[in-house]
């Protein structure tokens, strides 16, 4: 079971959008099975990161977070979206 934490500034709008795009992209590639995706505010990442395998963030993540981080902006803009999804798949070895 791979656990992904999607973070944005407020933990509501953009993280929901990014989370939905990520789920859609993983599903299209047959990689969604066994993946859990949760959302939070970027301010909560440091305290929650330990329970996750990967962070996808639309904003800067505190440097003390030791989990792999994928830039979440492509999930909002669509620019580089396929590359971002492939990066998630690669980092999680899905």
C-alpha contacts under 8 A as a table, 3 or more apart, distances in Angstrom:
res1	aa1	res2	aa2	distance
1	X	34	X	4.81
1	X	35	X	5.70
1	X	36	X	7.27
2	X	34	X	6.33
2	X	35	X	4.79
2	X	36	X	6.22
2	X	52	X	7.68
2	X	53	X	6.32
2	X	92	X	6.96
3	X	35	X	5.89
3	X	36	X	4.81
3	X	37	X	6.04
3	X	38	X	7.87
3	X	51	X	7.71
3	X	52	X	4.94
3	X	53	X	5.32
3	X	54	X	6.74
4	X	35	X	7.42
4	X	36	X	6.11
4	X	37	X	4.79
4	X	38	X	6.38
4	X	52	X	5.76
4	X	53	X	6.02
4	X	54	X	4.98
4	X	55	X	5.81
4	X	56	X	7.17
5	X	37	X	5.87
5	X	38	X	5.01
5	X	39	X	5.62
5	X	40	X	7.23
5	X	49	X	7.46
5	X	52	X	6.39
5	X	54	X	6.37
5	X	55	X	4.87
5	X	56	X	6.16
6	X	15	X	5.81
6	X	18	X	7.30
6	X	19	X	6.31
6	X	37	X	7.04
6	X	38	X	6.07
6	X	39	X	4.70
6	X	40	X	6.44
6	X	55	X	5.91
6	X	56	X	4.69
6	X	57	X	5.65
6	X	72	X	7.94
7	X	11	X	6.01
7	X	15	X	5.52
7	X	39	X	5.69
7	X	40	X	4.99
7	X	41	X	5.36
7	X	42	X	5.11
7	X	45	X	7.15
7	X	55	X	7.33
7	X	56	X	6.24
7	X	57	X	4.61
7	X	58	X	6.45
7	X	59	X	7.59
8	X	11	X	5.12
8	X	12	X	7.42
8	X	14	X	6.12
8	X	15	X	5.21
8	X	40	X	6.86
8	X	41	X	5.34
8	X	42	X	5.30
8	X	57	X	5.82
8	X	58	X	5.18
8	X	59	X	5.92
9	X	41	X	5.42
9	X	42	X	5.45
9	X	43	X	7.56
9	X	58	X	7.66
9	X	59	X	6.69
10	X	13	X	7.50
10	X	40	X	7.55
10	X	41	X	4.91
10	X	42	X	7.24
11	X	14	X	7.36
11	X	15	X	5.80
11	X	16	X	7.81
11	X	39	X	6.26
11	X	40	X	4.41
11	X	41	X	3.86
11	X	42	X	7.05
12	X	15	X	5.76
12	X	16	X	5.98
12	X	39	X	7.80
12	X	40	X	7.48
12	X	41	X	7.63
13	X	16	X	5.29
13	X	17	X	6.37
14	X	17	X	4.97
14	X	18	X	6.01
14	X	58	X	7.46
14	X	76	X	7.12
15	X	18	X	5.00
15	X	19	X	5.79
15	X	39	X	6.20
15	X	40	X	7.40
15	X	57	X	7.77
15	X	58	X	7.39
16	X	19	X	5.03
16	X	20	X	6.08
16	X	39	X	7.20
17	X	20	X	5.26
17	X	21	X	6.30
17	X	75	X	7.28
17	X	76	X	6.69
18	X	21	X	5.18
18	X	22	X	6.07
18	X	72	X	6.65
18	X	75	X	4.79
18	X	76	X	5.98
19	X	22	X	5.09
19	X	23	X	6.15
19	X	37	X	7.01
19	X	38	X	7.80
19	X	39	X	7.48
19	X	75	X	7.97
20	X	23	X	5.14
20	X	24	X	6.11
21	X	24	X	5.03
21	X	25	X	6.06
21	X	75	X	5.92
22	X	25	X	5.10
22	X	26	X	6.09
22	X	75	X	6.98
22	X	85	X	6.69
23	X	26	X	5.21
23	X	27	X	5.98
23	X	32	X	6.61
23	X	37	X	7.94
24	X	27	X	5.12
24	X	28	X	6.18
25	X	28	X	5.20
25	X	29	X	6.46
25	X	82	X	7.80
25	X	85	X	6.46
26	X	29	X	5.18
26	X	30	X	6.18
26	X	31	X	4.86
26	X	32	X	4.92
26	X	85	X	7.10
26	X	89	X	7.99
27	X	30	X	4.97
27	X	31	X	5.73
27	X	32	X	4.88
27	X	33	X	7.85
28	X	31	X	7.63
29	X	32	X	7.83
30	X	33	X	7.28
31	X	34	X	7.95
31	X	35	X	7.79
31	X	89	X	7.72
31	X	94	X	6.44
32	X	35	X	5.45
40	X	44	X	6.38
40	X	45	X	7.11
41	X	44	X	5.39
41	X	45	X	6.92
42	X	45	X	5.22
42	X	57	X	7.42
42	X	59	X	7.26
42	X	60	X	7.76
42	X	61	X	6.53
43	X	46	X	7.11
44	X	47	X	5.58
44	X	48	X	6.17
45	X	48	X	5.13
45	X	49	X	5.40
45	X	61	X	7.31
45	X	62	X	7.86
45	X	65	X	7.54
46	X	49	X	5.54
46	X	50	X	7.92
46	X	62	X	6.90
46	X	64	X	7.15
46	X	65	X	5.59
47	X	50	X	7.24
48	X	51	X	6.07
48	X	52	X	7.49
49	X	52	X	5.36
49	X	53	X	7.84
49	X	54	X	7.97
49	X	55	X	7.41
49	X	65	X	6.87
49	X	66	X	8.00
49	X	67	X	6.80
50	X	53	X	7.86
50	X	67	X	7.67
52	X	55	X	7.36
52	X	67	X	7.76
53	X	67	X	6.57
53	X	68	X	7.39
53	X	92	X	7.26
54	X	67	X	5.88
54	X	68	X	5.23
54	X	69	X	6.02
54	X	70	X	7.65
54	X	88	X	7.87
54	X	91	X	7.77
54	X	92	X	7.36
55	X	67	X	6.78
55	X	68	X	6.20
55	X	69	X	4.67
55	X	70	X	6.22
56	X	69	X	5.68
56	X	70	X	4.75
56	X	71	X	5.95
56	X	72	X	5.30
57	X	60	X	7.09
57	X	61	X	6.99
57	X	69	X	7.12
57	X	70	X	6.53
57	X	71	X	5.62
57	X	72	X	4.69
57	X	73	X	7.58
58	X	71	X	6.20
58	X	72	X	4.29
58	X	73	X	5.09
59	X	71	X	7.81
59	X	72	X	7.54
59	X	73	X	7.92
61	X	65	X	7.20
61	X	69	X	7.98
62	X	65	X	5.87
63	X	66	X	7.61
68	X	91	X	7.53
70	X	84	X	7.15
70	X	87	X	7.30
70	X	88	X	6.92
71	X	74	X	7.22
71	X	84	X	7.33
72	X	75	X	5.51
72	X	76	X	7.18
72	X	84	X	7.69
73	X	76	X	5.25
73	X	77	X	6.27
74	X	77	X	5.08
74	X	78	X	5.00
74	X	79	X	5.17
74	X	80	X	5.42
74	X	81	X	4.80
74	X	84	X	6.66
75	X	78	X	5.67
75	X	79	X	7.91
75	X	81	X	5.83
75	X	84	X	7.78
77	X	81	X	7.91
78	X	81	X	5.07
80	X	83	X	5.32
80	X	84	X	6.26
81	X	84	X	5.09
81	X	85	X	6.25
82	X	85	X	5.17
82	X	86	X	6.14
83	X	86	X	5.04
83	X	87	X	6.07
84	X	87	X	4.97
84	X	88	X	6.35
85	X	88	X	5.14
85	X	89	X	6.32
86	X	89	X	5.00
86	X	90	X	6.04
87	X	90	X	5.05
87	X	91	X	6.02
88	X	91	X	5.25
88	X	92	X	6.13
89	X	92	X	5.34
89	X	93	X	5.80
89	X	94	X	5.17
90	X	93	X	4.93
90	X	94	X	6.65
